[in-house]
Amino acid sequence: MSTLPERTVMLAVADDTIAALLSAALTDEGYRVRTIAAAEAPAALVAAEPQAVVVVGAGRGDPLPLLDALRSTPETSRTAVVVLSLHPHTQLAAQASGNVHASLMMPFDLADFLEAVASAAAGRPAEIRLLAQPLETDTLLRRAADVLAAAERDVVLRWLAGARRAGSLAGRADIDPSDFLNAMPRILNLVVLGLRHRRPPEAEAAEEALEALDQSGETRQRIRHHSVERVAQNAPLAETLAEYHLLREVVRQRLERDLAAEEVLAVLPKLHALLDECARVAIEEYLRLGLESARAEGQGQ
């Protein structure tokens, strides 16, 4: 049995048979399971227990409105979600949501499901730390964060489409587009939270924007994960860097839809500082991976 008793999993799964099987397996692992019906207003229920893991299952209908409601509600924005998908396009859209910890295609292996829930139940430390930091005193920055939080999935999917047209995905049928979504949605989610919150009072003035907010290094690990994938796909550093520049452009375009031109200009300095920090870490990690690979090849000769 798992060593994680008393952790709650909320099942929003319409298929009663699947819900019963998952509930039994989770209970055996030591979780407290609550089944949520569509009519129960799941977002409000989750707000009362934000540390729970939410499982949204196939057959429940479109899961995206619930994902958006959870992500855009402050009380549930740190809630980790596991999505069970019947269709590839649903899985891709779910992956593009910054609050989705894992998206599994049906049918799935029960061990994979339990592993995804256990990983989600371990917490989202970077988001929790960011949410604990003081709110930005600049209400415009907070409004910009709200705009991007509501549009995260659209931003990520537009970014992915741009990368497929212009980047190393173009003409590479061997690369699964969903691989690009293993880290980037959660990186963007941290950038959004970085807009909404300010560095802690004890942070050194010289600290980089994201590192001041997330001193555990988890943000770096997410960026590193993206760099690892790009190195494995033989993507040159210039293309990886271009992907972060593309993200900056897509985010700016999205802000221009909801904010006045002068408001966007006022938001860009902090936004660019956060995104530039992501790009800087990506370059460092890419170069470090290259050095490690070169050393390994040298030792093997």
C-alpha positions as CSV (number, residue, x, y, z in Angstrom):
1,M,0.0,0.0,0.0
2,S,1.1,3.5,-0.7
3,T,2.7,5.7,2.0
4,L,0.4,8.6,1.0
5,P,-2.8,8.0,3.1
6,E,-5.3,10.8,3.5
7,R,-4.4,12.3,0.2
8,T,-7.7,13.0,-1.7
9,V,-8.3,12.1,-5.4
10,M,-11.5,13.6,-6.9
11,L,-12.8,11.5,-9.8
12,A,-14.8,13.4,-12.4
13,V,-15.4,10.3,-14.5
14,A,-18.8,9.7,-16.1
15,D,-18.4,6.0,-16.9
16,D,-19.5,4.3,-13.7
17,T,-17.6,1.1,-14.4
18,I,-14.3,2.9,-15.0
19,A,-14.9,5.1,-12.0
20,A,-15.5,2.1,-9.8
21,L,-12.3,0.4,-11.0
22,L,-10.2,3.5,-10.5
23,S,-11.7,4.2,-7.2
24,A,-10.9,0.7,-5.9
25,A,-7.3,0.8,-7.2
26,L,-6.8,4.3,-5.6
27,T,-8.3,3.2,-2.3
28,D,-6.0,0.2,-2.2
29,E,-3.1,2.6,-2.6
30,G,-4.2,4.6,0.5
31,Y,-6.0,7.5,-1.2
32,R,-9.3,8.9,-0.1
33,V,-11.5,9.0,-3.2
34,R,-14.4,11.2,-3.9
35,T,-16.5,10.8,-7.1
36,I,-17.7,14.1,-8.6
37,A,-20.8,14.3,-10.7
38,A,-21.0,17.0,-13.4
39,A,-23.9,18.6,-11.7
40,E,-21.9,19.1,-8.5
41,A,-19.9,22.2,-9.7
42,P,-16.5,20.5,-9.5
43,A,-14.5,23.7,-9.4
44,A,-16.3,24.8,-6.3
45,L,-15.8,21.4,-4.6
46,V,-12.1,21.4,-5.5
47,A,-11.7,24.9,-4.1
48,A,-12.6,23.5,-0.7
49,E,-9.7,21.0,-0.9
50,P,-7.1,22.4,-3.3
51,Q,-4.4,19.9,-2.4
52,A,-6.5,17.1,-3.9
53,V,-5.6,15.5,-7.3
54,V,-8.4,15.8,-9.8
55,V,-8.9,13.0,-12.4
56,V,-11.0,14.0,-15.4
57,G,-12.1,11.0,-17.3
58,A,-13.1,10.2,-20.9
59,G,-16.8,10.2,-21.5
60,R,-17.5,13.1,-19.2
61,G,-17.7,15.4,-22.2
62,D,-15.4,18.2,-23.0
63,P,-12.9,18.4,-20.1
64,L,-11.4,21.7,-21.2
65,P,-13.9,24.1,-19.4
66,L,-13.2,22.3,-16.1
67,L,-9.4,22.6,-16.7
68,D,-9.8,26.3,-17.4
69,A,-12.0,26.9,-14.4
70,L,-9.5,25.2,-12.1
71,R,-6.5,27.0,-13.5
72,S,-8.1,30.4,-13.6
73,T,-9.5,30.2,-10.0
74,P,-6.8,31.3,-7.5
75,E,-7.9,28.7,-4.9
76,T,-7.5,25.8,-7.4
77,S,-4.7,27.1,-9.7
78,R,-2.2,24.9,-8.0
79,T,-4.4,21.8,-8.1
80,A,-2.8,19.0,-10.2
81,V,-5.1,17.3,-12.8
82,V,-4.8,14.0,-14.6
83,V,-6.8,13.7,-17.8
84,L,-7.9,10.4,-19.3
85,S,-8.5,11.0,-23.1
86,L,-10.3,9.1,-25.7
87,H,-9.1,11.1,-28.7
88,P,-5.6,12.4,-29.6
89,H,-6.8,16.0,-30.1
90,T,-8.3,16.0,-26.6
91,Q,-5.1,14.7,-25.2
92,L,-3.1,17.4,-27.1
93,A,-5.4,20.2,-25.8
94,A,-5.2,18.8,-22.3
95,Q,-1.4,18.7,-22.4
96,A,-1.4,22.3,-23.4
97,S,-3.0,23.3,-20.1
98,G,-0.5,24.4,-17.5
99,N,-2.4,22.6,-14.6
100,V,-2.5,19.2,-16.3
101,H,0.1,17.0,-14.7
102,A,-0.4,14.0,-17.0
103,S,-2.7,13.1,-19.9
104,L,-3.2,9.4,-20.6
105,M,-4.8,7.9,-23.7
106,M,-7.5,5.3,-23.2
107,P,-7.0,2.4,-22.8
108,F,-4.1,2.9,-20.4
109,D,-2.2,0.6,-18.1
110,L,-3.4,0.9,-14.5
111,A,0.2,1.1,-13.2
112,D,0.8,4.1,-15.5
113,F,-2.4,5.7,-14.1
114,L,-1.3,5.1,-10.5
115,E,2.2,6.5,-11.2
116,A,0.7,9.6,-12.7
117,V,-1.6,10.2,-9.7
118,A,1.3,9.5,-7.3
119,S,3.5,12.1,-9.1
120,A,0.7,14.6,-9.1
121,A,0.0,14.0,-5.4
122,A,3.6,14.7,-4.6
123,G,2.6,18.3,-5.2
124,R,3.4,21.2,-7.5
125,P,6.0,22.9,-5.3
126,A,7.0,25.7,-7.7
127,E,3.4,26.8,-8.1
128,I,2.8,26.6,-4.3
129,R,5.9,28.7,-3.6
130,L,4.9,31.3,-6.2
131,L,1.4,31.6,-4.8
132,A,2.8,32.1,-1.4
133,Q,4.8,35.2,-2.5
134,P,3.3,38.7,-2.2
135,L,1.0,39.8,-4.9
136,E,2.2,42.4,-7.4
137,T,1.2,45.9,-6.3
138,D,0.9,46.8,-9.9
139,T,-2.7,45.9,-10.8
140,L,-2.0,46.1,-14.5
141,L,0.5,43.2,-14.2
142,R,-2.0,41.2,-12.3
143,R,-4.6,41.9,-15.0
144,A,-2.2,40.8,-17.6
145,A,-1.6,37.6,-15.7
146,D,-5.3,37.0,-15.5
147,V,-5.6,37.4,-19.3
148,L,-2.8,34.9,-19.9
149,A,-4.1,32.4,-17.3
150,A,-7.4,32.3,-19.1
151,A,-5.7,31.9,-22.5
152,E,-2.9,29.6,-21.6
153,R,-4.0,26.7,-23.8
154,D,-4.6,28.9,-26.8
155,V,-1.2,30.5,-26.3
156,V,0.6,27.1,-26.1
157,L,-1.3,25.7,-29.1
158,R,-0.5,28.7,-31.2
159,W,3.1,28.5,-30.1
160,L,3.2,24.8,-31.1
161,A,1.6,25.6,-34.5
162,G,4.3,28.2,-35.1
163,A,7.0,25.8,-34.1
164,R,5.7,23.2,-36.5
165,R,5.6,25.7,-39.3
166,A,9.0,27.3,-38.8
167,G,11.1,25.2,-36.5
168,S,12.7,21.8,-36.4
169,L,9.2,20.2,-36.4
170,A,8.8,21.2,-40.1
171,G,9.3,18.1,-42.2
172,R,10.1,15.9,-39.2
173,A,7.4,13.2,-39.2
174,D,9.5,11.3,-36.6
175,I,8.9,14.0,-33.9
176,D,5.7,13.7,-31.9
177,P,4.3,17.3,-31.4
178,S,3.0,16.2,-28.0
179,D,6.7,15.9,-26.9
180,F,6.8,19.7,-27.1
181,L,4.1,19.9,-24.5
182,N,5.8,17.9,-21.7
183,A,7.3,21.0,-20.2
184,M,6.3,24.2,-22.0
185,P,2.8,24.6,-20.7
186,R,4.0,24.4,-17.1
187,I,6.9,26.8,-17.9
188,L,4.3,29.3,-19.2
189,N,2.2,28.7,-16.2
190,L,5.1,29.7,-13.9
191,V,5.7,32.8,-16.1
192,V,2.1,33.8,-15.6
193,L,2.4,33.3,-11.8
194,G,5.6,35.3,-12.0
195,L,3.7,38.2,-13.5
196,R,1.1,38.0,-10.7
197,H,3.5,37.8,-7.8
198,R,6.6,39.7,-6.9
199,R,10.0,38.6,-5.6
200,P,10.1,38.0,-1.8
201,P,11.4,41.0,0.3
202,E,14.5,39.0,1.3
203,A,15.5,38.3,-2.3
204,E,18.7,39.9,-3.4
205,A,18.2,42.6,-6.0
206,A,20.6,40.9,-8.4
207,E,18.6,37.7,-8.4
208,E,17.0,36.8,-11.8
209,A,13.3,37.2,-11.9
210,L,12.2,33.5,-11.9
211,E,15.0,32.3,-9.5
212,A,13.9,34.9,-7.0
213,L,10.4,33.5,-7.0
214,D,11.4,29.8,-7.3
215,Q,14.6,29.3,-5.4
216,S,14.2,25.5,-5.4
217,G,15.4,25.2,-9.0
218,E,12.2,23.4,-10.1
219,T,11.7,25.9,-12.8
220,R,15.2,25.2,-14.1
221,Q,14.3,21.5,-14.1
222,R,11.3,22.0,-16.3
223,I,13.3,24.1,-18.8
224,R,16.1,21.5,-18.7
225,H,13.5,18.8,-19.5
226,H,12.5,20.8,-22.6
227,S,16.2,21.2,-23.6
228,V,16.9,17.5,-23.1
229,E,14.1,16.7,-25.5
230,R,15.3,19.1,-28.1
231,V,18.9,17.7,-27.8
232,A,17.5,14.2,-28.2
233,Q,15.7,15.4,-31.4
234,N,19.0,16.8,-32.8
235,A,17.6,20.3,-32.8
236,P,20.3,23.0,-33.0
237,L,20.6,25.5,-30.2
238,A,19.4,28.3,-32.5
239,E,16.1,26.6,-33.1
240,T,15.6,26.0,-29.4
241,L,16.3,29.6,-28.7
242,A,13.9,30.6,-31.5
243,E,11.1,28.7,-29.8
244,Y,11.4,30.9,-26.7
245,H,11.4,34.0,-28.9
246,L,8.3,32.6,-30.6
247,L,6.6,32.2,-27.2
248,R,7.4,35.8,-26.4
249,E,5.7,36.9,-29.6
250,V,2.6,34.7,-29.2
251,V,2.2,36.0,-25.6
252,R,2.5,39.6,-26.7
253,Q,0.0,39.1,-29.5
254,R,-2.5,37.6,-27.0
255,L,-2.1,40.5,-24.6
256,E,-2.7,42.9,-27.4
257,R,-6.2,41.4,-27.8
258,D,-7.3,42.4,-24.3
259,L,-5.1,45.3,-23.3
260,A,-4.5,48.8,-24.7
261,A,-1.3,49.3,-26.6
262,E,0.2,51.5,-23.8
263,E,-0.8,48.8,-21.2
264,V,1.0,46.1,-23.2
265,L,4.1,48.3,-23.3
266,A,3.9,48.7,-19.5
267,V,3.7,45.0,-19.0
268,L,6.5,43.9,-21.4
269,P,9.5,44.8,-19.2
270,K,8.6,42.2,-16.5
271,L,7.2,39.8,-19.0
272,H,10.4,39.9,-21.1
273,A,12.5,39.6,-18.0
274,L,10.7,36.3,-17.1
275,L,10.9,34.9,-20.6
276,D,14.5,36.0,-21.1
277,E,15.3,34.1,-17.9
278,C,13.7,31.0,-19.4
279,A,15.7,31.4,-22.6
280,R,18.9,32.0,-20.6
281,V,18.5,28.8,-18.6
282,A,17.6,26.9,-21.8
283,I,20.9,28.0,-23.4
284,E,22.9,27.1,-20.3
285,E,21.2,23.6,-20.1
286,Y,21.6,23.0,-23.8
287,L,25.3,23.8,-23.7
288,R,25.8,21.8,-20.5
289,L,24.2,18.8,-22.1
290,G,26.5,19.2,-25.1
291,L,29.5,19.3,-22.9
292,E,28.4,16.2,-21.0
293,S,27.8,14.4,-24.3
294,A,31.3,15.4,-25.6
295,R,32.9,14.2,-22.4
296,A,31.1,10.9,-22.5
297,E,32.2,10.3,-26.1
298,G,35.8,11.2,-25.2
299,Q,35.8,8.7,-22.3
300,G,34.4,6.0,-24.6
301,Q,37.2,6.3,-27.1
